[in-house]
Amino acid sequence: MKSAFELALERSGGTLNEISPEVKAKLAEIDTLCRAKIAEAELSAQQRLAKEEDPARAAELQEALVTEIASIRNRFEREKEKVRTAN
C-alpha cells in the first residue's frame, strides 16, 4: 500500500512543487498576523470575563471567543490559499 507522499509524487509527475522563498515569507507573515489576531481576541475576552459575574453570560462569552477564533483562522487560511494558488 502506497503512502500519501508516494501518491502525491505520482500525481505530480515525480516532483513536488517547490515553494519560493517569497511565498514562504508571505505565508509566515500571514501566520504571524493570525496568531496576533487570536491573541488580541483572547486578551479582550479575558478582560470581559474578568468583569462578568453571571456564569451564564460568562459561558456565552467563552462560546463567542471560540467562534471568533475559528472565524479568524478561516479568514487567514483563505488568505494563505490565495497566496499558494497565485504562485
Wavefront OBJ file of the C-alpha trace (Angstrom):
o trace
v 0.000 0.000 0.000
v 1.401 3.370 -1.006
v 1.774 6.272 1.398
v 0.117 9.614 0.795
v 3.536 11.031 -0.073
v 4.118 8.401 -2.736
v 0.675 9.019 -4.219
v 1.342 12.763 -4.313
v 4.641 12.160 -6.083
v 2.907 10.049 -8.707
v 0.222 12.666 -9.315
v 2.756 15.469 -9.657
v 4.876 13.592 -12.144
v 7.577 12.616 -9.679
v 8.347 16.003 -8.188
v 6.512 18.133 -5.715
v 6.098 21.824 -6.318
v 8.727 23.853 -4.552
v 7.591 26.902 -2.644
v 9.580 30.015 -3.386
v 11.191 31.958 -0.533
v 8.859 34.888 -1.275
v 5.788 32.700 -0.869
v 7.212 31.165 2.309
v 7.818 34.650 3.699
v 4.285 35.762 2.832
v 2.795 32.622 4.422
v 4.882 33.210 7.554
v 3.675 36.811 7.678
v 0.065 35.657 7.419
v 0.644 33.117 10.220
v 2.118 35.839 12.415
v -0.848 38.133 11.785
v -3.234 35.273 12.516
v -1.558 34.492 15.848
v -1.626 38.192 16.758
v -5.347 38.497 15.990
v -6.106 35.376 18.025
v -4.060 36.680 20.958
v -5.893 40.008 20.720
v -9.272 38.248 20.774
v -8.231 36.082 23.732
v -6.982 39.078 25.706
v -10.170 41.002 25.042
v -12.285 38.024 26.077
v -10.262 37.527 29.252
v -10.830 41.159 30.178
v -14.579 40.834 29.608
v -14.690 37.532 31.524
v -12.863 39.068 34.485
v -15.642 41.669 34.801
v -18.509 39.222 34.272
v -20.245 37.848 37.357
v -23.088 35.960 35.685
v -21.973 32.373 34.917
v -24.403 32.058 32.008
v -23.085 35.243 30.417
v -19.500 34.057 31.014
v -20.300 30.833 29.152
v -21.715 32.887 26.273
v -18.522 34.937 26.164
v -16.445 31.744 26.029
v -18.537 30.403 23.161
v -18.224 33.719 21.345
v -14.441 33.533 21.734
v -14.327 30.043 20.251
v -16.435 31.220 17.317
v -14.282 34.313 16.813
v -11.055 32.284 16.826
v -12.493 29.863 14.264
v -13.512 32.808 12.098
v -10.046 34.350 12.328
v -8.385 31.065 11.397
v -10.725 30.551 8.441
v -10.099 34.060 7.138
v -6.327 33.669 7.308
v -6.470 30.181 5.770
v -8.306 31.687 2.810
v -5.586 34.338 2.523
v -2.886 31.671 2.619
v -4.683 29.660 -0.056
v -4.794 32.741 -2.290
v -1.033 33.147 -1.882
v -0.437 29.470 -2.647
v -2.570 29.459 -5.783
v -1.281 32.795 -7.072
v 2.221 31.373 -7.432
l 1 2 3 4 5 6 7 8 9 10 11 12 13 14 15 16 17 18 19 20 21 22 23 24 25 26 27 28 29 30 31 32 33 34 35 36 37 38 39 40 41 42 43 44 45 46 47 48 49 50 51 52 53 54 55 56 57 58 59 60 61 62 63 64 65 66 67 68 69 70 71 72 73 74 75 76 77 78 79 80 81 82 83 84 85 86 87
